[in-house]
Amino acid sequence: MKKAFSLFLAVFLLSVVMTSALASDCAEIRTDPFMCYLESVSIETLLSAEEQAELLQTYEKEFAYLQQKYGEPIQTVSENVIGRIKAGAASFAGSDAYAFDALLEQISALRFQKAVAAFNSGSNDASAQSRVNPMRAHPDQLEVRNAVRTTVVPYGALKAKHDIDVAVGLTETQTDTANVGVEVNEMLKGYKISSSVSESVSRSIAGPADNTQVRAGVYATHRAGYAVLFGRIERYTYDLYYTYTGELHSHNEIISVRDQDAIYYTFLVSYGAPTYLRHTRYTTSYSFSSRQACLNAVCSNPNTYIN
């Protein structure tokens, strides 16, 4: 009996913790029903067949690449397909070969525009009753006005997180997972972010061989690994009004990272004073006053060292 009660108590406490975590995550920026709706509604629900077809035609080259890479035909732009577009955007960031970043931008603009219209029409799940008699059923029903979506930082490498240093001679490959993200109220590219994001990426890294040069006459002491966060920073401003009375409920401004993904990069480094780091793709090297100065530079502006 005592054992059964203990088991019940453990399960109950676990459910409370999980529920609290979910509630906390939802409450982070979804302080109004519109943001909750925007975050939860699928793109398939919002886009018409004509809009889907236009995207597939306009970005035919990009979708052809994805079909070849994943070995599956793409007939609609779904959330699953958007995940693959994000991976393509991160892989080809800084390249003109494919316009995955422009595709994501257009999808995001459509998502916001269509979500505003759907929310105000009462076609979202949260206000299903309002379609019968919105004024009586929901006197506190809200509608979105003056909605503006702006990309304040275009798609690219936003930040990096230092993961590990593997010393010279330790050439056995280490595999694991690295994480990179953004916290609530974190300053990123000059903007205070309203909601957290986090991405995990697989890691595979080995130390450099003996006598590997970072630059002429400077030998590598380590290979450094960083998880790099890609994405776009968007600002949403909109007013919520009570549909029944026409009174203002709230003015809202949300600044968040969108279409985020992560890639793992490694660099040859020579730690000391000064510290040297070699570009991940080219033979260009950079000097820093110290190891910490090097870490700070790569984490705050990774694009310089990867593209």
QUIVEN-V369503 format. One record per residue. N is the residue number from 1. RES is the residue in three letters. SS is DSSP state (a for helix, b for strand, c for the rest). NEAR is the number of other C-alpha atoms within 10 Angstrom. Layout:
BEGIN
n = {N,N}
res = {RES,RES}
ss = {SS,SS}
near = {NEAR,NEAR}
END
This chain:
BEGIN
n = {1,2,3,4,5,6,7,8,9,10,11,12,13,14,15,16,17,18,19,20,21,22,23,24,25,26,27,28,29,30,31,32,33,34,35,36,37,38,39,40,41,42,43,44,45,46,47,48,49,50,51,52,53,54,55,56,57,58,59,60,61,62,63,64,65,66,67,68,69,70,71,72,73,74,75,76,77,78,79,80,81,82,83,84,85,86,87,88,89,90,91,92,93,94,95,96,97,98,99,100,101,102,103,104,105,106,107,108,109,110,111,112,113,114,115,116,117,118,119,120,121,122,123,124,125,126,127,128,129,130,131,132,133,134,135,136,137,138,139,140,141,142,143,144,145,146,147,148,149,150,151,152,153,154,155,156,157,158,159,160,161,162,163,164,165,166,167,168,169,170,171,172,173,174,175,176,177,178,179,180,181,182,183,184,185,186,187,188,189,190,191,192,193,194,195,196,197,198,199,200,201,202,203,204,205,206,207,208,209,210,211,212,213,214,215,216,217,218,219,220,221,222,223,224,225,226,227,228,229,230,231,232,233,234,235,236,237,238,239,240,241,242,243,244,245,246,247,248,249,250,251,252,253,254,255,256,257,258,259,260,261,262,263,264,265,266,267,268,269,270,271,272,273,274,275,276,277,278,279,280,281,282,283,284,285,286,287,288,289,290,291,292,293,294,295,296,297,298,299,300,301,302,303,304,305,306,307}
res = {MET,LYS,LYS,ALA,PHE,SER,LEU,PHE,LEU,ALA,VAL,PHE,LEU,LEU,SER,VAL,VAL,MET,THR,SER,ALA,LEU,ALA,SER,ASP,CYS,ALA,GLU,ILE,ARG,THR,ASP,PRO,PHE,MET,CYS,TYR,LEU,GLU,SER,VAL,SER,ILE,GLU,THR,LEU,LEU,SER,ALA,GLU,GLU,GLN,ALA,GLU,LEU,LEU,GLN,THR,TYR,GLU,LYS,GLU,PHE,ALA,TYR,LEU,GLN,GLN,LYS,TYR,GLY,GLU,PRO,ILE,GLN,THR,VAL,SER,GLU,ASN,VAL,ILE,GLY,ARG,ILE,LYS,ALA,GLY,ALA,ALA,SER,PHE,ALA,GLY,SER,ASP,ALA,TYR,ALA,PHE,ASP,ALA,LEU,LEU,GLU,GLN,ILE,SER,ALA,LEU,ARG,PHE,GLN,LYS,ALA,VAL,ALA,ALA,PHE,ASN,SER,GLY,SER,ASN,ASP,ALA,SER,ALA,GLN,SER,ARG,VAL,ASN,PRO,MET,ARG,ALA,HIS,PRO,ASP,GLN,LEU,GLU,VAL,ARG,ASN,ALA,VAL,ARG,THR,THR,VAL,VAL,PRO,TYR,GLY,ALA,LEU,LYS,ALA,LYS,HIS,ASP,ILE,ASP,VAL,ALA,VAL,GLY,LEU,THR,GLU,THR,GLN,THR,ASP,THR,ALA,ASN,VAL,GLY,VAL,GLU,VAL,ASN,GLU,MET,LEU,LYS,GLY,TYR,LYS,ILE,SER,SER,SER,VAL,SER,GLU,SER,VAL,SER,ARG,SER,ILE,ALA,GLY,PRO,ALA,ASP,ASN,THR,GLN,VAL,ARG,ALA,GLY,VAL,TYR,ALA,THR,HIS,ARG,ALA,GLY,TYR,ALA,VAL,LEU,PHE,GLY,ARG,ILE,GLU,ARG,TYR,THR,TYR,ASP,LEU,TYR,TYR,THR,TYR,THR,GLY,GLU,LEU,HIS,SER,HIS,ASN,GLU,ILE,ILE,SER,VAL,ARG,ASP,GLN,ASP,ALA,ILE,TYR,TYR,THR,PHE,LEU,VAL,SER,TYR,GLY,ALA,PRO,THR,TYR,LEU,ARG,HIS,THR,ARG,TYR,THR,THR,SER,TYR,SER,PHE,SER,SER,ARG,GLN,ALA,CYS,LEU,ASN,ALA,VAL,CYS,SER,ASN,PRO,ASN,THR,TYR,ILE,ASN}
ss = {c,a,a,a,a,a,a,a,a,a,a,a,a,a,a,a,a,a,a,a,a,a,a,a,a,a,a,c,c,c,c,c,a,a,a,a,a,a,a,a,c,c,a,a,a,a,c,c,a,a,a,a,a,a,a,a,a,a,c,a,a,a,a,a,a,a,a,a,a,a,c,c,c,c,c,c,c,c,a,a,a,a,a,a,a,a,a,a,a,a,a,c,c,c,c,c,c,c,c,a,a,a,a,a,a,a,a,a,a,a,a,a,a,a,a,a,a,a,a,a,a,c,c,c,a,a,a,c,c,a,a,a,a,a,a,a,a,c,c,c,c,b,b,b,b,b,b,b,b,b,b,b,b,b,b,b,b,b,b,b,b,b,b,b,b,b,b,c,c,c,c,c,c,b,b,b,b,b,b,b,b,b,c,c,c,c,b,b,c,c,b,b,c,c,c,c,b,b,b,b,b,b,b,b,b,c,c,c,c,c,c,c,b,b,b,c,c,b,b,c,c,b,b,b,b,b,b,b,b,b,b,b,b,b,b,b,b,b,b,b,b,b,c,c,c,c,c,b,b,b,b,b,b,b,b,b,b,b,b,b,b,b,b,b,b,b,b,b,b,b,c,c,c,c,b,b,b,b,c,c,c,c,c,c,b,b,b,b,c,c,a,a,a,a,a,a,a,a,a,a,c,c,a,a,a,a,c}
near = {6,7,8,9,10,11,12,12,12,12,12,11,12,12,12,12,12,11,12,12,12,12,11,12,13,15,13,13,20,18,11,14,16,22,18,15,18,19,14,9,14,14,22,14,13,18,19,12,11,9,15,18,14,12,16,19,12,11,15,12,15,19,23,14,14,19,15,10,11,10,9,10,11,14,11,16,20,16,12,9,16,17,14,18,23,22,20,20,27,24,16,17,22,16,10,8,10,19,18,26,23,14,19,20,19,12,19,18,15,16,19,18,15,18,26,20,15,17,21,18,13,19,15,19,11,13,19,13,14,19,14,11,11,17,14,12,14,16,14,15,20,25,22,19,15,9,15,14,17,12,18,15,17,14,25,21,25,24,24,28,21,19,17,16,19,20,19,21,15,16,15,11,11,12,11,9,12,22,21,23,21,20,14,14,14,14,12,17,14,9,16,15,23,21,20,16,17,13,17,17,17,13,21,15,22,21,21,24,16,14,13,17,18,23,18,7,8,14,19,24,25,25,24,23,23,25,28,31,30,30,25,21,23,21,18,16,15,18,17,22,19,17,19,15,12,11,11,14,15,13,13,14,16,17,21,26,24,18,21,23,24,26,22,22,21,23,22,27,31,25,19,12,11,13,18,24,27,23,18,16,12,10,12,12,16,15,16,17,13,14,18,11,14,19,18,14,15,20,19,16,16,24,18,12,19,19,14}
END
